[in-house]
Amino acid sequence: MNVTTSEKQQDEENKPAGDVLLIVFIHGFKGTESTFENFPSRLQHVLSESERNLSVEYVVFPAYETKGELNAAVVRFADWLTTLTVQREVAHGGGAGGVKIVLCGHSMGGLLAADSLLEFINSRPDRKAPLWPRIIACIAFDTPYLGIHPFVFKNSATRAVEYADAARGIVTDVYSVFKGTTTATPPPNPALRQITAGTSETSSASAWAKWAPAAYAIGGAVLAGATAGAAYMRRDDITSGYTWASDHMRFVGSLWDEKAMHQRLDDLLAADTDHGIIFKTFYLFLPASPPTHPDPRTFVVLPSRSSPVFTHYVPSPNCVVQDEVQAHMGMFKAGNNDGYYRLGLETVQVIRQALGRCGTQSDHTQQTPQGDSVG
C-alpha cells in the first residue's frame, strides 16, 4: 500500500491528541541497545501503516548493568519509564493514560519487564485506581521465567566444552581469591565433567562450594549449565575474577528461586485476567533433527501443558541454527532465524489484540498492509 507524504502528514494532523502507542524494548543479560537489531523499527512501520489512528513510537531502554539484585534494576527501569511517560504525555497533549505502553523484553529483560509491571500494579494507592503508566501488554522473547533448560549445554558437546573451559576460569578466579593467591589451581569440578563426559562423582567441599552453597546444592548438571551460561554471556570479559562473578551471578540468581518464578507467572496471569494486560512469551523452538537430536529443543523451561500459563507461551521455530544458545542470541537476526518474519507478524497481532482490549479505535483490518512485512 503506497501512501504519499502529503497523505501521511494529513493523517498525522487528523489524529486525536494523546492517541500514542509506545513500544519499549528491554535487552537481557549482558545485552545492549543493538540486541534487537532492526526489529523495533520494523514493528513500528507495520503498526503505523495498519493503525492509522495512532502515533506509533518505540524506544530501546538504554544499556544497563546486569549485576547486583534484579530488584535494583526494576527500580531504575520504573523511574526511567515514569519520566519517559510524562514526557510523552505532555508532548502529545493527551493527559494521564494517553500513552499506551507495550513492554517487550528479551531473555532476562522479560523478567525486568514483568517485575516492573507488577510493581506498578502493586504500588497503586488503592485497588480501584487505574494503572499508570498505562501498560497494555507485556511481551517476552525467550525469557526463562521458569529457568534455562538443563539440556541447553548438553545438546551441543563441542560448544559445551568451550563454555566449560570459560567457566573454569571463573572458578579459578574465585578459588584464588579465597586462597589468597593467583597461582593456586582449584580441585577438578565434577559438575563440569558431567557436561563433557557424563560421569557422576561425589564432590568434596571446595572454595567454590563455600562461595555459592545454594547454587552448588541444586546439582552438578544444573550448576554447570548456569555457570557455563554465565561464562558465555561474559564472552567479552573472562578475566575480571570474583567481583564480576559475584555481582553478575547475583543478577541471574533469580533463575534459581523456583517459588518466586512460579509466583511471577501467577501474578502475570492475574494481571491479564484482572487488568486486561496481555501477557505473551515467544520461546525459541528447535525442531527434532535425528539422529543427533531426536527430540525438539528449547532454551527455556516450559510450563506444564496442563498449566493455565501454557496457553500464553507461543513457539517461535528456528530451523537454521545448530544449538539453543545460538538461537537465543540471534533471535532478532533474520540471517540466523528463519522464523524472524513470522515472529514479527505474530508480535504485531499481539499488540493489536492489546489495543483492542483497551478500547483504542483503529481502522486496520486483520491483514498486514499489502507489500509490508516485519523484516
N, C-alpha and C positions, 0 to 999 in steps of 0.2 A: 504494500500500500504506500503510494507516494504522496507526501504532504509537502506543499510549498512552504517557504519560510514565512510568507505573509499569513498563510492559514494557521501556522503554528503560533505566530505572535498574537493573532486574533483569539486563538484558543486560550492562550495564557491570560489575556485581558478579560475573557469571559469566565474564568474560573473563580468560584466564590472564595472570599478571603478565608484562609485557615484550612482549606482542603489540602493537606500535606501528608504524604506518606514518606516516612524517614526509615530507611533500612540501615541498621547498624551492624557492622561485621566485627567479630572479635576473634583474633587468632589464638592458637593454643600454645602448648609448652614450647618455649624457645622459638616461637614463630615471629613473624614481622608483618609490617603493613603490606608486604608483597605476597603474603601467603595465598591470598585469594585470586592473584593474577588479574585477569580481565572479567572475572565472574560478576563482580558488583556492577560494573558499567553495562554489561550485557543485560542483567536483570532490569536495571533502570531503563534501558532502551525499550525492551519489550513491554514493560509495565506502562511506560509513558505513552506508547503507541496504542495500547489497549484500554488504559484507564484515563480517557481523555479529560475527565473532570477533576483529575488530581494533579498536583505538582509532586512528582516523584524524585526523591533525593536519596543519596546514600552517603555514608561516611564510614571509614575504617578506624576503629579505635586505635590510637597510636600505640606503637610497640611498648610493652610494659615488662617489668622484671618478673619472670615466672619463678619467684623464690619466696621464701617465708610462708606464712599461712595464707591459704586461699581467701579467708575472710578479709584480710587486709586488701587484697586485690579487689574484692567485691566493694569495699568502701570507696576505694579510689575510682572504680568504674561508675558507681552510683553518683558520686559527686560530679564526675565529668558529664554523665548523661543528663543530670538535673540542669547543669549550666547550659548545655547544648540545647535542651528542650526549651528553656526560657528564651534563649536567643532566637530559635526558630519561630516560636510562637509570636514573639514581638515583631520579628521581621515580616511575618505573613499576616499579622493582624487578626488572627483567628481566636485569640484568647486561650485560656487554660483548656487543655484537652483537644485543641485544634490540630495538633500534630499527632498522627497515628504512627506508632513505632513498632517495627519488627526487629527483633534481636536474632542475629544469625551467628552462631558460634561454631568454630571448627575445633574438634578434639577437646582439649581442656577448656577452650574458650566457650564451649557449650555449658560446662559446669559454671563458669563465671556468669554467663547469661542467665542460667536457671536460678542461681543463688541470688543474683541481683533482682530478678523479677520477684522472687519470693520475699525478699527483703522489702521491696516497695509495697507489696500486698500486706505484709505483716506490720508495717510501720504507719499505716493509715490511722488517723485519730480515732476512728470507730469503724465497725464492720460494714456500715452502710455508706461510708464515704467513698466517692468514686476514686478509681485508681489514677494516680498521676505520678510520673509521666504516663501517658496513655499507651501502654504496651498492649498490642493486639495479638501478637504471636511470638513464640519462642521456637526457633528452628535450629536444630543441631545437625552437624555434619560429622558423622563418625565419632561421636562423643562417647567415651567409655563410662556411661552412667553406672554401669554395673561392673566396671573394670575391664582390663585388657585381656583378651582371650589367652589362656595359658599356653596354647599351642602356637602362638604367633611366631615364636623364635625356634620352636622345634621343627616347624614345617619347612624351614629353609636351612639345612645343616651348614652349608658353606657360609652363609651370611651370619648364622648364629655364632660360628667360631670367631668371626671378626668382631661381633658385638661383645662376645665373652672376653676377648682379649682386651678390648677397651674397658670393660667392666672391671677386669683385674687391675687396671691402672687406678681405678677409684679405690679398690680395696687396698692396694699398695699404699696409696696416699694416706688413707685413714689409719692403716696399721702403723705407718711410720710416725704419724702424729702421736699415737698412743704409746709407742715405744721410745719416742724422743729421739729418733734418728731418721735419716733419709736413706740409709743403706740397707736397712733390715728387709728381709723378704718374708711376706706373710705365709702362713701354712697353706697348703693346697685347699682350695674351696670346693668341697664336694658338690655343692649346688651347681657350679659352673660345669663340672664334669658330667653331671646328669644331662645337660643340654647336648653335649657333643658326643658322649659315649653311651648314654643311657644307663650308667652304673648307679647303684644305690648304696651309699655308705653312711654310717653314723658319724656326725661331725662332733668334734670336741670343742670345748669353749675356746673362743678366739677373740681378738680385739674387735673384729667385725661384728661378732655376736653382741659384744658389750656396747658397741656403738648404736646398733639398731636391733635391740632384742625383740621388739614387736614384729618388725619386718622378718627377722630370721625365723621367728616362730611359725610363720604362715606356711613354711615348707620350701624345700630346696628348689623345685621347678619354678614355682611362682616367684620366689625371691630372685632366681636367676633371670627370669623374664623381666621383672621390674628393674633390676639393676642394669641388664643389658639394654633395656629400653631407654633408661636414663642416659646411659653411655652413648647411645646412638644420637639421641636428641642433643647431646652435648658435643656433637661431632666437630664444632668449631673451636672447642677448648677442652682438651682432655687432661690438662696438666695442672689445674689450679688447686687440687687437693681437697682437704677436709672442709674448708669454708664453703667452697662451691657445693660439694656433695651434701652437706648438712642443710644448707639453705634451700637447695632445689629439691632434695628428696622430701623436705617438709611440704613443699608445694604439691608434689604428686602423691603425698601421703594420703590425700583424700581418697585415692583409689584402693586403700586398704581398709577403710571403715565401711564394712558391709551393711551395718544397720543404717548408717547415715545415707548410704547410696540408695537403699530401698525407700527410705523416708522421703528423700528428694523426689523420686519418681511419683510417690503417692501424692506429694504436695503439688507437683506439676499437673497431675490428673485432676486434682481438686481445683486448680486454677482454671483448667479447661472447662470443667463442669460448672463451677460456681461463678466464674467471672467471664466466661466466653473467650478466654485467651488460648488460642490454638497452640498445641504442643505437638511437634513432629520431630523425629530424628531420622535422618537418612544414614544408613550404615552401608559400608562397602561390603560387597558380596563377590567373592571369587568362586566361580563355578568349579565343580569337580573336574579334575583332569587326570584320569587314570593313566598309568598305574601309580604315578608318583603321588598324586593327591586324589584318592578315591572319593573323598567327601568334600563338600563345599567348605570354604574358609571365610572367616570374618576377622577383623581386627579387634572388634569389641565383643564382650559377652552379651548375648541376647537374653531378654526375659523369657520366661516360660511361655509357650503358646497359650496356656490357659490363663495367663495373667492379663488383666484388663489393659495393661500398658502396652501389650504386644501389638495391638492394632495401631499404635502411634509410631511404630517402627516401620520404615519403608526401605526395602532393599535397593541398593544402587550398584548394579553389576559392573564389574570391570574384568574384561577377558584378555587384556593385553600385558599385564604386569606379571612378574614371577612370584611375588610374595606380598603378604599383608602390609608390611611396613612401607614398601614402595607404593602400594595402592593408597595407603593412608596419607602419605606425604605428598603424593601427586594428584590428589583428588580434584584439584581445580586447574589441572593442566590437560588440555584437550589431547595432546600427543601421548599422554600417559594413561588416559582414561577414556575408553571408547563409550562409556556411559555419560560423558560430560554433558552432552546436549540434552539428553533425557533428564539428567539431574536438574539442569536449569529450568526446563519447561515444567517439571513437577514442582519445583520451588515456586515458580510463578503461580501455579494453581493453588498452592497452599496459601500464598499471600492473598490471592483473590478471595479465597474462602474466608480468610480473616477479615477482609474488608467488608464482605457480605454480612458477617456476624455483627460487626459494629455499626452497620447501617449506612455505610458510606455509599453515596449514589455513584453509579458508574454506568457508562454506555457501552461497555465491552461485550462482545459475545464470548462464548466459551472457547473459541478458536483463536490461536495466535495469529496476529495480522499476517496476511499473505506476504511471503518473502522474508519474514523475520524469524530468527531463531536465536536461542541463547548460546552463542558461540561465534 
